[in-house]
Amino acid sequence: MEVSTELILLIGSFLFFVSMLVGKAGHRFGVPVLLLFLLVGMVFGGDGFGLDFENIQIAQAIGTICLTVILFSGGLDTKFREIKPVIQPGVVLATLGVFITAIITGVFIWWLSDRVYAGLGMGFLTAMLLASTVSSTDSASVFGILRSKGLALKNNLRPLLELESGSNDPMAYMLTVTFISIVNSGNDPNFLMVIVNIVVQLVVGSLLGYFLGKLSVGIINRIRMDNASLYPVLLLITGIFIFSITYYLKGNGYLAVYIAGLVIGNSKFVHKRTSMSFMDGFAWMSQILLFLTLGLLVNPSELIPVLMPGIIIALFMIFVARPITVYLCLIPFRRISFRDKTYISWVGLRGAVPIIFAILPLAADVPGARTVFNVVFVITIVSLLFQGTSLPIVASWLGLAEKPSNYKSLEDFDVEFSEEIKSAMTEICITEETLKHGKNLLEMPLPDNTLAVMVKRGERFFVPTGQTALQDGDRLLVISDDEEALKETYKNIGISEFSYRKND
């Protein structure tokens, strides 16, 4: 049946809308929204409402583009000052950790297939291929769940987890591609060449990511566009270009685009705040599209034969392979406590990336590829459902959860100040309690070096003077260079509702 473009757009927009509604509802109950996006795709797929989607090449292309955007956005949002203390353990987990996880899991899958579930029909190489696809933590899941839940963690755990998940996909990708080549060729692998190839891809990807990121900042700052709205588009195109050119220069594009995001995000460039906001929204759209596509690709009826072995493998990874890997890799880092290591072990989330990598054997027509794909899908669901829903609870049990900040980001005032200005901006909600100290702006006991910039009354904005009479419900934008004095003043005059953004 011929499908028109209009029908594709109609169905696609409807699925996006349903996913966002379901995600909003699921967030209230602590269910990972990414899992819900995946389930929406399954519900509307071939075994559900009948949307048959079997084009592996298109799914692979969508997965590659979406993952590129997600990694680029993750790099843009990560601050160097946060990851600097955890770079060494993060890199070890992202490289050696992935390799150890693949080995331990692969041996277990081979044993399970040989002794318990012979019906899986997996030899050693196929078992190692499956283990390679699930050997990395998923960047989309870690970024999405940690940030959507606003989880505040002690001891730099959050930047460490985000650094690991953002930079460990290249290792898993190269292991997956290597085992696909070995299985299809039927030749004994040349492990020396495999290691050399992995090192070359990591080194080339790292160098190109860094230098192309620096070059991109210079280009963005020197281009003078008549339309400012094109700068966010330029940033997006830059990330995609860096991924693509790195691939053709024999480096790892996923690593390059993440490092480039780090470099660009920690540099000053024109229209930065607008561009970063655009990329954040585009990354979320990519996550929805990615999980919807992967959900449509799977047939739930095909999961039934591999359900039990998939669950067993998932639990083995959660309780055995991941903890062993983390404890071994972090032995040299004595400052990381046992509780920290335990929590890092628990955040071994699997998600979209393993499924994307499991598509590669399907595209390469590897024997048993569909079984590999279905098992990976079960592992992902178990991980998101079991680990993804319990991150705040486990952090609290281990005493690693910090109290969430009382400050929200600015909502009514979308303003941007030069990064040269050391300032704290707050958005105050004026109430009857506040007005007891004086109705005129001049009578408000604000600290020295504090400026009331703008008032929002209803849908109207205006610049106040000292004689401006404030009203209940007004929103007041304030900027100060004395953050602590500002907070203390609010506490003294009974202001409990205010949004906050520090410009440093």
Secondary structure, DSSP 8 states (H G I E B T S, - for coil): ----HHHHHHHHHHHHHHHHHHHHHHHHTT--HHHHHHHHHHHHSTTTT------HHHHHHHHHHHHHHHHHHHHHH--HHHHGGGHHHHHHIIIIIHHHHHHHHHHHHHHHHHHT-GGG---HHHHHHHHHHTSS--HHHHHHHHHHTT--BSTTHHHHHHHHHHHSHHHHHHHHHHHHHHHHH-S---HHHHHHHHHHHHHHHHHHHHHHHHHHHHHHHH---S-TTHHHHHHHHHHHHHHHHHHHTTS-HHHHHHHHHHHHHTS--TTHHHHHHHHHHHHHHHHHHHHHHHHHH--HHHHGGGHHHHHHHHHHIIIIIHHHHHHHHTTT-TTS-HHHHHHHHHT----HHHHHHHHHHHHTT-TTHHHHHHHHHHHHHHHIIIIITTHHHHHHHTT-B----S-B---S------TTS-EEEEEEE--HHHHTT-SBGGGS---TTEEEEEEEETTEEE---TT-B--TT-EEEEEES-HHHHHHHHHHTT---EEEEEE-
